[in-house]
Every structure is written in structure tokens, then in C-alpha cells.
Amino acid sequence: MLLDRLSSNCRARRLEKGYSRRTLSELTGIPAPTLERFERTGKISLESFCKIIIQFDYFDEMADILGRTKYSTSAELETINKNQTRKNGR
């Protein structure tokens, strides 16, 4: 699951830098229990996740991912726009 992978990677990056949860909490302003919950369950607010991304210097990578288009031709764009109004596979 994506959330498990993100939280696992965050924990690995934290340990790689030698940060305790307390240290990361002080650097980001995110409470240590929130960081612990994120590492355990993968659940965190977008605002807190962005603070972690910035602290670990992944901002450019995330901006690149979110900046990519989902289509390369106008026909694909039309298909995407048509499918946005579909419900329950109809």
C-alpha cells in the first residue's frame, strides 16, 4: 500500500539522518506522537507531510511528480474529461 511505503521510507530517511522522532519533531514542528502514528499507520495530515518532505529535501521531486500531466495528446485529455463524470463504472 502507498501509505505504508511512504511511512516506511520516511522512517528510513529519519534513521539515515540520525534523527530521533523528538529531533524531527523539533525541526518540523510536528508533535512526536503524530510522527510515531505516521510511521506506524501511514496516516498524517497533508500539512505535516509537506513539512517532512521539506525537511528531508524532497520538495523538488514531489513538485515534479505533481507537475506532470496525465495525458500526452488531446484525445487522451478528452477521454480523461469524459471519464470524470462517470459513476460506478457506467
C-alpha positions as CSV (number, residue, x, y, z in Angstrom):
1,M,0.0,0.0,0.0
2,L,1.2,3.5,-0.8
3,L,0.8,4.9,2.7
4,D,2.8,2.0,4.2
5,R,5.6,2.6,1.7
6,L,5.6,6.4,2.4
7,S,5.7,6.0,6.1
8,S,8.4,3.3,5.9
9,N,10.5,5.5,3.6
10,C,10.1,8.4,6.0
11,R,11.2,6.3,8.9
12,A,14.2,5.0,7.0
13,R,15.2,8.5,5.9
14,R,14.8,9.8,9.6
15,L,17.1,7.0,10.8
16,E,19.5,7.5,8.0
17,K,20.0,11.1,9.1
18,G,20.3,10.0,12.7
19,Y,17.2,11.9,13.8
20,S,15.1,10.7,16.7
21,R,11.4,11.3,16.5
22,R,11.9,14.1,19.0
23,T,14.6,15.7,16.9
24,L,12.4,15.5,13.8
25,S,9.6,16.9,15.8
26,E,11.6,19.9,16.9
27,L,12.8,20.5,13.3
28,T,9.4,20.3,11.7
29,G,7.0,21.5,14.4
30,I,5.1,18.2,14.1
31,P,4.3,16.6,17.5
32,A,6.4,13.4,18.1
33,P,3.2,11.3,18.7
34,T,2.0,12.4,15.2
35,L,5.3,11.2,13.7
36,E,5.0,7.9,15.6
37,R,1.5,7.4,14.3
38,F,2.6,8.2,10.7
39,E,5.4,5.7,10.9
40,R,3.1,3.1,12.4
41,T,-0.1,3.6,10.4
42,G,0.8,5.8,7.4
43,K,-1.8,8.4,8.4
44,I,-0.8,12.1,8.6
45,S,-2.2,15.4,7.5
46,L,-1.1,16.9,4.2
47,E,0.4,19.9,6.0
48,S,2.5,17.7,8.2
49,F,3.6,15.5,5.3
50,C,4.7,18.6,3.4
51,K,6.8,19.7,6.4
52,I,8.5,16.3,6.4
53,I,9.1,16.5,2.6
54,I,10.7,19.9,3.0
55,Q,12.9,18.8,6.0
56,F,14.2,15.8,4.0
57,D,14.7,17.9,0.9
58,Y,12.3,16.1,-1.3
59,F,10.3,19.2,-2.3
60,D,11.6,19.4,-5.9
61,E,10.9,15.7,-6.5
62,M,7.4,16.0,-5.2
63,A,6.8,19.1,-7.2
64,D,8.0,17.3,-10.4
65,I,5.7,14.4,-9.7
66,L,2.6,16.6,-9.1
67,G,3.5,18.8,-12.1
68,R,3.4,16.0,-14.7
69,T,0.4,15.9,-16.9
70,K,-1.7,12.7,-17.1
71,Y,-2.0,12.9,-20.9
72,S,0.2,13.5,-23.9
73,T,-2.4,14.0,-26.7
74,S,-5.6,16.0,-26.9
75,A,-7.5,12.7,-27.5
76,E,-6.3,11.4,-24.1
77,L,-7.3,14.6,-22.5
78,E,-10.8,14.3,-24.0
79,T,-11.1,10.7,-22.7
80,I,-10.0,11.8,-19.2
81,N,-12.5,14.6,-19.2
82,K,-15.3,12.3,-20.3
83,N,-14.5,9.7,-17.6
84,Q,-14.5,12.3,-14.8
85,T,-18.3,12.4,-14.8
86,R,-18.7,8.6,-14.9
87,K,-20.1,6.9,-11.8
88,N,-20.0,3.2,-10.7
89,G,-18.3,2.1,-14.0
90,R,-21.1,3.2,-16.2
